[in-house]
Amino acid sequence: MSINTLPPMIHSTFGTDTPRARRGDPVTSHEAADHNDVEKSLGLVLSALTAFGPSADHELVSLLGQSGFTPQRLRTARAALVERGLVEESGIHRLTSHNRRAIVWQVS
C-alpha cells in the first residue's frame, strides 16, 4: 500500500491548531506558517496509522514522503495526535536505518 492508496482521510475536528510565526520571525517563517496545513497533516498521519497499522516515525515519513509534508511536520502531527489521545505507544520498538530504537505508534 502506498500514499496513493490511502483511504479517504479521517476527518476530525482537531480544534483551531494553526501554524504560527512570531512577530519577530523572518518573513520566510511567516510564509511557511501560511502554507502549512496542520489539520491536513494530522488527518494524513491518523489515516496512515489506520490503513498501514502501527508504525514508527521514520516509517510514517517513508510512507508519506510524497505528501508534500516535511518529516518534521509529520512527526509534529503524530505528537499532536498523541497529546489528544488519538495515538499511543504500542509497546514495540523498531530499529531505524542508523540502528537506533524507535517507538512504534498505534491508533488508540
C-alpha positions as CSV (number, residue, x, y, z in Angstrom):
1,M,0.0,0.0,0.0
2,S,1.3,3.5,-0.8
3,I,0.1,7.0,-0.1
4,N,-1.9,6.9,-3.3
5,T,-4.0,4.0,-2.0
6,L,-4.7,5.5,1.4
7,P,-8.4,5.5,2.3
8,P,-10.2,8.9,2.4
9,M,-8.6,11.0,5.2
10,I,-10.1,10.6,8.6
11,H,-11.7,14.0,9.2
12,S,-12.0,15.1,12.8
13,T,-12.3,18.4,14.4
14,F,-8.7,18.9,15.7
15,G,-9.5,22.4,17.1
16,T,-8.0,25.6,15.9
17,D,-4.4,24.4,15.8
18,T,-2.9,26.6,13.2
19,P,0.7,27.2,12.3
20,R,2.1,30.3,14.0
21,A,5.0,32.6,13.4
22,R,6.1,35.2,16.0
23,R,6.1,38.9,15.1
24,G,9.9,38.9,15.2
25,D,10.4,35.8,13.0
26,P,11.8,36.3,9.5
27,V,9.3,36.6,6.6
28,T,10.2,33.1,5.5
29,S,8.7,31.8,8.8
30,H,5.5,33.7,8.1
31,E,5.3,32.3,4.6
32,A,5.8,28.7,5.9
33,A,3.1,29.2,8.5
34,D,0.7,30.5,5.8
35,H,1.3,27.4,3.7
36,N,1.3,24.7,6.4
37,D,-2.0,22.8,6.7
38,V,-1.8,21.4,10.2
39,E,-5.3,19.8,10.2
40,K,-4.5,18.0,6.9
41,S,-1.2,16.7,8.3
42,L,-3.0,15.4,11.4
43,G,-5.6,13.6,9.3
44,L,-3.0,12.2,7.0
45,V,-0.9,10.7,9.8
46,L,-4.0,9.3,11.5
47,S,-5.2,7.8,8.2
48,A,-1.8,6.2,7.6
49,L,-1.7,4.6,11.1
50,T,-5.2,3.3,10.5
51,A,-4.5,2.0,7.0
52,F,-1.0,0.6,7.5
53,G,-1.1,-0.3,11.1
54,P,1.4,0.6,13.9
55,S,4.4,2.5,12.6
56,A,7.4,4.3,13.9
57,D,8.0,7.9,12.9
58,H,10.6,7.0,10.3
59,E,8.2,4.6,8.7
60,L,5.5,7.2,8.6
61,V,7.9,9.6,6.9
62,S,8.7,6.9,4.4
63,L,5.1,6.1,3.7
64,L,4.0,9.7,3.5
65,G,7.1,11.1,1.8
66,Q,5.2,12.1,-1.3
67,S,2.5,14.0,0.7
68,G,4.3,17.3,0.5
69,F,4.8,17.5,4.2
70,T,8.3,17.6,5.7
71,P,9.5,14.8,8.1
72,Q,9.3,17.4,10.9
73,R,5.7,18.3,10.1
74,L,4.7,14.6,10.1
75,R,6.5,14.0,13.5
76,T,4.9,17.0,15.0
77,A,1.4,15.9,13.7
78,R,2.0,12.5,15.3
79,A,3.0,14.1,18.6
80,A,-0.1,16.3,18.5
81,L,-2.3,13.2,18.0
82,V,-0.6,11.6,21.0
83,E,-1.4,14.7,23.1
84,R,-5.0,14.4,22.0
85,G,-5.2,10.8,23.0
86,L,-5.8,9.6,19.4
87,V,-2.4,7.8,19.1
88,E,-0.4,5.9,21.7
89,E,2.8,3.9,22.1
90,S,2.3,0.3,21.0
91,G,5.0,-1.1,23.4
92,I,7.0,-2.2,20.3
93,H,10.3,-0.7,19.1
94,R,11.9,-1.0,15.7
95,L,15.4,-0.1,14.5
96,T,16.0,2.9,12.3
97,S,18.4,2.8,9.4
98,H,21.0,4.1,12.0
99,N,20.3,1.2,14.3
100,R,18.5,3.3,16.9
101,R,15.4,2.1,18.6
102,A,12.2,3.9,17.6
103,I,8.8,3.8,19.3
104,V,6.1,2.2,17.2
105,W,2.8,4.2,17.4
106,Q,-0.7,2.9,17.0
107,V,-4.2,4.4,16.9
108,S,-5.7,4.5,20.4
